[in-house]
């Protein structure tokens, strides 16, 4: 009772003080400590004063990433969640990319900025943001720059587990009866540590499982040939590859734009596709299947997967085509944004892997995830704020099945292959 009376008395005093204030009085000084979201006298900052920003590629380059950002905006509202996209030709428009990210920090209520995919320029943008607004959480999804570099300027980095997946994709291809694995990329991607190390892991895994490993090239869509030219090249070359390497060959490409034409030819002519570089039932499949209409299923990945799977089976691809049941790009945009909000509201810790996984799980309720901290292959140092994550592989069929990839223990030797 005494406590209740004290609280009522305090409330009366606050109301009395508010009534005495003049309309021209200066605003009270902001005593919020932005580093921990609390006022300097220990009180919690309100949960209503935050904004977050999400920067992704455009629909033409990374549609799933953008749709995930739109999903979190729909959940919390346009006034709370601000969206922006960087240029399709981000390699040639580096300054524009950097400025697009940095501009988010102009909002005085901005508390977190998420970039997915974190293309070149993200690390520099985060450095500039931290210099002017150290209170803003900077989160990188699927970083294209060296992970230690991005990790030095970001509070959190999450990438697909290129080491574990390099091994598990080959292992799955072997389990399905493949004897050759064809990796398709171009020099810019192969200059990234994540992709070059994955290639080394894939080649080593092929040696372990007695498979042939082949490197093929295709044009970079960010160059003058553009997306259209790069896709036309894959459509033309894929029949040659399939004829050369046989029906039991599996294919993997590092670029999203290459995926649809590659899937189209594999469905027509034979061959296997375990999963995309950034897997999703939406990654390449709808276009490869003749512009499969998924309007009614939009946002429902269980329904999307079911419809895509049936179309793949109808096209003769049963048991040869795989994906993650839930889009990686979609889950990463929405999940990292949700994690940021949870941190801002004091419900999660920024570098707690369990908290990150819980946020991702909100957007992939039926799929298993696994992951680990990133270890620098050169120094052996494990980064505390850089996580590598992956979802179980789903092979489409009648019925389809999860391959149990998240339960497989990847041999320790692969974590130092480079």
N, C-alpha and C positions, 0 to 999 in steps of 0.2 A: 504493500500500500504506500509506504514511504517513497519507494522508487517511482510509483505511478504519479504521486503528487509532485515529486521533483521534476518529472518529465513535463507535466502540465504547466508547472510554474515557468519552466524554461521556454515552453512554447508561447506563453503569454508575453514573456519579456521580448522574445524575437518579434512577435507581431507588433508590440508597442514600439520597438525601435524602427521597424519598417514603416509604421505610420507616421513617425516623426521626420523621416527623411525628406528633404526637399527635392523637387523635380530637377534642379540644376546641379545637385551634388555629383561630384566625380564618381565614376565606377570604382568599386573596391579593387584594391591591388590583387592581381592574380597570384595566389601563393601556391599554385599547383606545381609540384615537382614532376616534370614531364617524363623523367627517367623511370619512375615507378608508378605513375598514375595516381598518386596520393597528394593531398595538400600537405604543406610543410608542417602543419600542426597535427598531422597524422590521420585526418579524415579522408574517406574515400572520394575520389573524383566521381561525378555522376556518370551513369552508364549511358546517358543520352547525348553526351557532348562529343562523340567520336564520329569521324568520317574515315573511310578507307578508300584507297585508290587501287584499281586493277588495270594493268596494261598488258595487252595481248597482241598477237598478230591479227590480221584481218581474216575474213571468211575464206578468201582464196588461198591463204597460206596455212592457216591453223584454225579451222572453224570450231573444232571441239573446245579449244582453249577459250575462245570468245564466248561460246554457249555456256560454259561453266561459269564465267564471269557474269553473264546475264542472269543466270539462275540465282546467284547470291544477291544480285541487285534486286531481282524480283522478290526475294525473300525479305530483304531489309528496306528496300525503297531507294529511289534515285537520289533522294536527299542525303542518304547515309553512304551509299556505295557509288563512287565515281568511276567511270570507265573511259579508257582511251586505247587507241591502237597505234602501233609503230608502223612505218612504211613497209610495204612488201619487199622493196629492194633495200633492206636495212643495212646491207654491207656497204652500199654506195651512199647512203644517207645517214651516216653515223651520228652527225651532230643533231640532226632532226630527231633521231631515236633517243639520244641522251636528253635533249631538251624536253621531249614529250614526257619522259619519266620524271625529270626534275620539276617540271611545271606542277606536278601534283602536290608538291610540298609548299606551294604558294597558299594553299588553303590553311588558315590558322587552326582549323579543327581536325586536320588530317593527322591520324594516329598510326596508320600503317599503309605501306605501298607494296603491292605484290606484282611482280613481273613474271609472266608465263606465256611463252618461253622467254628465258632471259638471254636474249641475243647479244652479240658483241656491243659494248657500250653500257651495259647494265652496271658493271662494277664501277665504272667512272661516274655514272649517274648517282649511284648509291653513295659514293664518296662525297660528291657535291652536296647531296641531301644531308648527310651526317654532319657536314661542316656548318650548315645553316640551321638544321633542325635535328639535333641529336636525339630528340624525344620520339621521332618517327621510327617505327619498326620497318626494316627493309627486308623483304622476303623474296628470294629468287627461286622460281620453279624452272626446272630443266635448263640449267645454265649451259650456254655454248662456250663460254670462256673457261679457262683452267679453274678448277674448283677451288684450289687454295686462294687464287686471286679474288674470286667472287666472295668466298667465305670471309676474306679479310675486311670487306666493306659491308657485308650483309649480316643481319642478325640470324638468319636461317636460310639454308640452301637445301632444296630437295630435288634430286635427279633420279631418273630410272636407274636401277642397279645394273650398270653396264657390265660389271664383272660377273655377277651371278647369272644374269640373263645370257651373256655370251656363252657360258657353259650350258645353261638349261635349254636354250633354243636348239643347240646342237644335239643335246641328249634326247630331246623330244623328237627331233627329226630322225634320229637313229631308231628310236622306239617305233616310229611309224614306218620304218623300212627304207628310209632314204639312204643312198650311197654317195651322194654329191651335195655339197652346199655351195650356193652361188651368192656372193656378197656384192651388191651394186651400190656404188657411191661416186664421189668426185673429190678432187684435191682439197677444197675448202673444208669439207667435213672431216676428211682424214687428217687434217691439221689439228683437230680438237683432241685433247687427251682422252676424253671419254670414249670417242669413237675409235681412235687408233688402238687404245688398250682393249676395247671389245673385240676388234678384229684379231688381235693377237691371241686373246682367250679363245675365240671361235676356232682359229686355226689349230691351236693346241688341243682343243676338245675333239676336233675332227681326227687328229692323230690318235687320240685315245680310243675313239670309237671306230677307227678304221674307215673313215670317210674321206673323200677327196674334197679339198677346199679350193675354191676358185674366186678370184677377184675380177669383176667386170666394172666398167665405168659408164656413166650416163651424164648428160649435161647438167650443170648447176642452174636451177630455175631462177636464181637471183642475178644471173649474167644476162647478156643481151638476148639470148635465145628465149628467155622468159619461161613461164610455166607451160605455155602452149607448145613451144618448141621442145622442151624437155620431155613432155608427155608423148609427143609425136615420135621422138627418138625411141622411147621405151616400147611403144606399140610396134615399131618397125623391127627392133632388135630382138625382142623377147622370143619370137618364133625361132630365130637362129639359135638362141641360147638353149631353148627346150630341145630342139633337134640335136644340138651338139652334146648336151649333157644327159639327155634321156628322161624318161618318165619318172624315174625315182630320184630326181633332183629337187632340192628345196631351195627357195629363193628368199632373199632379204634385201630391202633397200633402205637407205638411211634418210631419204627425203620423202615427206608426205606427198608431194605432187607426183612422184613416180609410182605411188602405190596403186592407184586405180588402174592405170593402163597395164601394169604388171599383173594384177589380179585378173583383169579381163582376159589377157592372153593365157594365163594359167588355167582358167576355167574352160577356155576353148580348146586348149591343146594338151593339157596335162601338166603334171608337176605339183609341188607342194608349197604351201605358204604357212609357216608356223605362227607367226604374229608380226605385226608391223613394228617399226622402230618405236613409235608411240602408239601402242595398241588401242583399238576401239572397234566395235562393230560398225561404226560410222566411218572408220578410216579406209577409204577407197572402195568398200564393198557396194554401197548404193550406186555409185557411178558405174562400177564394173558390171553390175547386174542390170544395166539398162535403165539407169535413173530410177531406182526403186523408190516408190513413194512412201515416205515414213512420216507424213504430216500428222496423221492421227496418233502416232506413237511418240511424238516429240517429247523429249524429257523423260520418258519411261524406258529405261535401258533393258529391263526384262522383256518388254514387248518388242523393243527394237531388235534385240538379239534373236528372239523367236522368229521374227519376220525375215531377218537377214539369213538366219540359218536355214529356214525352209526354202528360200530362194537359192541358196548355195546347193542344197540337196537336189532341188529340181533341175539345177544346171549341171548336175553330174559331179559335184565337188565333194560329196560325202566322204568324211574321214581325211581330207587333204588340206583343209583350210582352218586356220585358227585365229584367235583373237584374245583379248581380255574381255570378260563379260561386261565390264563397265569401262567407259572411255577413260584412258589415262589423262589426256589433256583436260577433259571436263572435270574429272575428280580432282586434279591438281589445282586448277583455278578455283573451283568452289571450295575444296577442302582446305587449301592454304589460307584462303580468305576467312573461312569459318574459324580456323585455328587462330588467326590474327585477332578476330573479334573476341574469341574466348580468352585470349591473353589480355587484351585491353580491358575486358570486364573482370579480370582477376580469377577466371575459372581454370586457366591452364598456364603452363610455363613454356616459354618460347622454344627451348631446345629439349623438351621432354618428348622422346620418341613415341611413348604411349599416347600422349596428348595429340600428337600429329596424326597417329594412326586412327585414333578415335574420330577426329574430324574428317579424315578421308572416308572412314567407314560409313558416315552419314550418307554419303553419295554412292556407296557400293555395298549395300547391306548383305548381299549373298556371296560375296567373293572373299577369298582369303588373301591377305597381304603378308609380305615378309620384307625384311630390310636390315640394314646395318649402318654403322658409321663409316664414312669414307676414310680410307687409309692411303696416304701418299706413297706411291710405289717407289719413288726415288729416295724419300727420307724415312719411310716407315712410320711417320707421324700420323696419328688418327685425329681428324678434325672434329671438335666437339659440336660444331653447329652445321655440319654438312652430312646429310643423310641420303642413303641410296635405298630405293624402295622398288618393289615389284609385286604384281598381282599374279594369281595362278593363271596358267594357260588353258584356254577352253577350245577344244577341237570340235568343229561343227559336224553333225551327222544325224543319224536317226536311230537311237537318240545321240545327242552330243554328249561330251564328257569333259570334266576337268581332269587335267593330267597330273595333279598333285605336285606341281613344280615347287610350290611354297613349302612343301614338306621335305624336299630333297636337300641333303647336306652337300653343299658345294665343296669339293676338295680344297684344302687350305692353299695348295700350291698356286691356284689360279688367281689368288689375290695379289700376287707379286709378279705375274706375267705382264710383260709390256713390250 
